[in-house]
Amino acid sequence: MVDCKPLATPVPVSCPVPSSMAPYADPTQYRSLAGALQYLTVTRLDLSFAVNRICQHMHSLTTEHWVMLKRVLRYVKGTLHFGLFIRLSSSLAVHAFSDSDWAGDPSDRKSTSGFLVFLGGNLISWSCQKQRTVARSSTEAEYKALADVSAEVTWLVYLLRELGISLAVPPILWCDNLGATYLCSNPVFHARTKHVEIDYHFVCDKVAQKELQVSFISTKDQLADVFSKALPGPRFTTLCNKLNVVSSQLCA
């Protein structure tokens, strides 16, 4: 892949129906490359969604999955000098974004959720993972993502407190689903939300205790989109720039 043609995104926007379900001949090679790509996600958060997808097929590989992995390598080829840029920031405010792609996996209809946490102007924590249960509504899927980022932010606040850093205002969580936003303030918002598991009301308790704020944000301003779904080139590039994933040549 050294001389391969680079691509602008690691995941295609539209996934065609697999033309062949033939097993891949060298599963050890696939697993080795997928494992190596996981190390890149430590500073290359733009690879998180793509690597999460290819790592879901470790035990039942096909030639189509190998094509998916090679596309990620072609994207890496064109972004060898990219990384997470950390800059001096005078602010210590904590704010986070969470998003979910409801029933995004056509094979089992489970959702993929992602979040990112900023300390001032720097991104310090992020996650992309497939939800363990099937969400029966987009509100439930988004609420699960909110619960995950709430736990992460709570841990971060405790860590800062142990370091002698106190926050002037409670952390703000940004969500682009109005139903999930309202549910954080009123857990009996609607009868159709009763199936939401009780443990996800952890975030509701944090809001009631004024330890967190949950606010609505429009989809076009949702930075966590890069962790939950495949995006077209211009949108993907714009979000990566906002997340401080830039070329080291531009920072020199």
C-alpha positions in Angstrom: 0.0 0.0 0.0 3.0 2.3 -0.1 2.3 3.5 -3.6 -1.5 3.4 -3.3 -3.8 6.3 -4.3 -4.8 8.3 -1.2 -8.5 9.0 -0.4 -10.2 11.9 1.4 -12.2 9.8 3.9 -11.6 6.5 5.6 -15.2 5.3 5.2 -17.5 5.6 2.1 -20.8 7.4 2.6 -22.8 4.7 0.9 -22.1 1.1 1.6 -23.1 -1.1 -1.4 -24.5 -4.6 -0.9 -21.6 -7.0 -0.6 -21.0 -8.7 -3.9 -19.1 -11.6 -2.4 -19.2 -13.3 1.0 -16.1 -15.3 0.3 -13.9 -15.7 3.4 -10.6 -13.8 3.4 -7.6 -16.1 2.8 -5.3 -14.5 5.5 -7.2 -13.6 8.6 -3.9 -13.2 10.6 -2.9 -10.3 8.3 -6.2 -8.6 8.7 -6.1 -8.8 12.5 -2.5 -7.6 12.6 -3.3 -4.5 10.5 -6.5 -3.8 12.4 -4.6 -4.0 15.7 -1.9 -1.7 14.4 -4.6 0.8 13.3 -6.0 0.9 16.9 -2.7 2.4 18.1 -3.2 5.3 15.6 -6.5 6.3 17.2 -4.5 7.5 20.2 -3.8 10.7 18.4 -5.8 10.2 15.2 -9.4 10.4 16.3 -10.5 10.8 12.7 -9.8 7.1 12.4 -12.0 6.1 15.4 -15.2 5.3 13.5 -13.5 3.4 10.7 -11.3 1.4 13.0 -14.3 0.6 15.2 -16.0 -0.8 12.1 -13.2 -3.0 10.8 -12.6 -4.4 14.3 -16.1 -5.7 14.5 -15.3 -8.4 12.0 -12.3 -10.1 13.5 -13.9 -13.5 13.8 -15.8 -13.8 10.5 -13.7 -12.1 7.8 -14.7 -11.8 4.1 -13.0 -10.2 1.1 -15.4 -7.2 1.5 -14.0 -6.5 5.0 -10.5 -6.6 3.5 -11.5 -4.0 1.0 -12.8 -1.8 3.9 -9.5 -2.1 5.7 -7.5 -1.2 2.6 -9.6 1.9 2.2 -8.6 3.0 5.7 -4.9 2.5 4.7 -5.4 4.6 1.6 -6.8 7.4 3.8 -3.8 7.1 6.2 -1.5 7.3 3.1 -2.8 10.8 2.3 -2.7 12.0 5.9 0.7 10.7 7.2 1.6 14.0 8.8 -1.7 14.5 10.6 -2.2 14.4 14.3 -4.0 16.0 17.3 -2.7 19.6 17.8 -2.6 20.8 21.4 -2.4 24.6 21.9 -2.2 26.9 24.9 -5.6 27.7 26.2 -6.5 30.2 28.9 -9.9 28.6 29.6 -10.5 25.6 31.9 -14.1 25.1 31.0 -15.2 21.6 30.2 -17.7 20.9 27.5 -18.6 17.8 25.6 -20.5 16.7 22.5 -22.4 13.4 22.1 -24.0 11.8 19.1 -25.6 8.6 18.0 -26.4 7.0 14.7 -29.7 5.3 15.4 -29.9 1.7 14.1 -27.0 2.5 11.9 -25.7 -1.1 11.5 -28.0 -2.9 9.0 -26.8 -6.3 10.1 -28.2 -6.1 13.7 -29.7 -2.6 13.9 -27.6 -1.5 16.8 -26.6 2.1 17.1 -23.1 3.6 17.1 -22.5 6.3 19.6 -19.6 8.7 20.1 -18.5 11.6 22.3 -15.7 14.0 22.7 -14.7 16.1 25.6 -12.9 19.5 25.5 -10.9 21.2 28.2 -10.8 24.8 27.1 -10.0 24.7 23.4 -8.2 21.3 23.5 -9.8 17.9 22.8 -8.7 15.6 25.6 -11.0 12.6 25.5 -13.1 10.8 22.9 -14.9 7.5 22.2 -16.6 5.6 19.4 -18.4 2.4 20.2 -21.3 0.3 19.2 -24.1 0.1 21.7 -24.7 -3.2 23.3 -28.5 -3.2 23.0 -30.9 -2.3 20.2 -32.4 1.1 20.8 -36.2 1.3 20.1 -36.1 5.1 19.3 -33.6 7.7 18.3 -34.2 9.4 21.7 -33.1 6.2 23.5 -30.0 5.9 21.4 -29.0 9.5 22.0 -29.8 9.2 25.7 -27.4 6.2 25.9 -24.7 8.3 24.3 -25.4 11.1 26.9 -25.0 8.6 29.7 -21.6 7.5 28.5 -20.3 11.0 28.1 -21.7 12.0 31.5 -19.7 9.2 33.2 -16.6 10.4 31.4 -17.1 14.1 32.3 -17.8 13.1 35.9 -14.5 11.2 36.1 -12.7 14.2 34.5 -14.2 16.6 37.0 -13.1 14.4 39.9 -9.6 14.2 38.4 -9.3 18.0 38.0 -10.5 18.4 41.6 -7.7 16.1 42.9 -5.2 18.2 41.0 -6.5 21.3 42.8 -8.5 22.7 39.8 -12.0 23.7 40.4 -14.5 24.6 37.6 -16.2 27.9 37.7 -19.3 26.6 35.9 -20.7 23.0 35.5 -19.6 21.2 32.4 -22.0 21.5 29.4 -23.0 18.5 27.3 -24.2 19.3 23.8 -26.8 17.0 22.2 -28.6 17.4 18.9 -31.7 15.4 19.9 -34.4 17.4 21.6 -36.1 14.4 23.1 -33.0 13.3 24.9 -32.3 16.9 26.0 -35.8 17.2 27.5 -35.6 13.7 29.1 -32.6 14.8 31.1 -34.7 17.4 32.9 -38.0 15.4 33.0 -37.6 11.6 33.1 -41.4 11.2 32.6 -41.4 13.3 29.5 -43.5 10.8 27.4 -45.0 7.4 27.9 -43.0 6.0 25.0 -39.7 6.6 26.8 -40.6 4.3 29.7 -38.6 1.5 28.1 -35.3 3.4 28.6 -33.3 1.4 31.1 -33.0 2.9 34.6 -29.2 3.0 34.7 -29.2 5.6 31.9 -31.0 8.0 34.2 -27.6 8.6 35.8 -27.3 11.7 33.6 -30.7 12.9 34.9 -29.5 12.8 38.5 -26.3 14.8 37.5 -28.5 17.5 35.9 -30.8 17.6 39.0 -27.8 18.0 41.3 -26.6 20.8 39.0 -23.3 19.0 38.3 -23.9 18.9 34.5 -25.8 21.0 32.0 -27.4 19.4 28.9 -28.1 21.8 26.0 -29.4 21.3 22.5 -27.2 22.0 19.5 -28.1 21.8 15.8 -27.0 18.9 13.8 -24.8 21.0 11.5 -22.8 22.1 14.6 -22.6 18.6 16.1 -18.8 17.8 16.2 -19.4 14.3 17.4 -20.8 13.3 14.0 -17.3 12.1 13.0 -17.6 9.3 15.6 -21.1 8.0 14.7 -21.4 7.8 10.9 -19.7 8.0 7.5 -19.5 11.5 6.2 -18.8 13.1 2.8 -15.4 14.5 2.2 -16.1 18.3 2.8 -18.0 17.7 6.0 -15.4 15.2 7.3 -12.6 17.6 6.6 -14.4 20.5 8.3 -15.0 18.5 11.5 -11.4 17.3 11.6 -10.2 20.9 11.4 -12.6 21.9 14.3 -11.3 19.0 16.4 -7.7 20.1 15.9 -6.7 17.2 13.7 -4.3 19.0 11.4 -1.1 18.4 9.5 2.1 18.9 11.5 3.5 20.8 8.5 0.9 23.5 9.1 1.8 23.8 12.8 5.6 24.1 12.2 
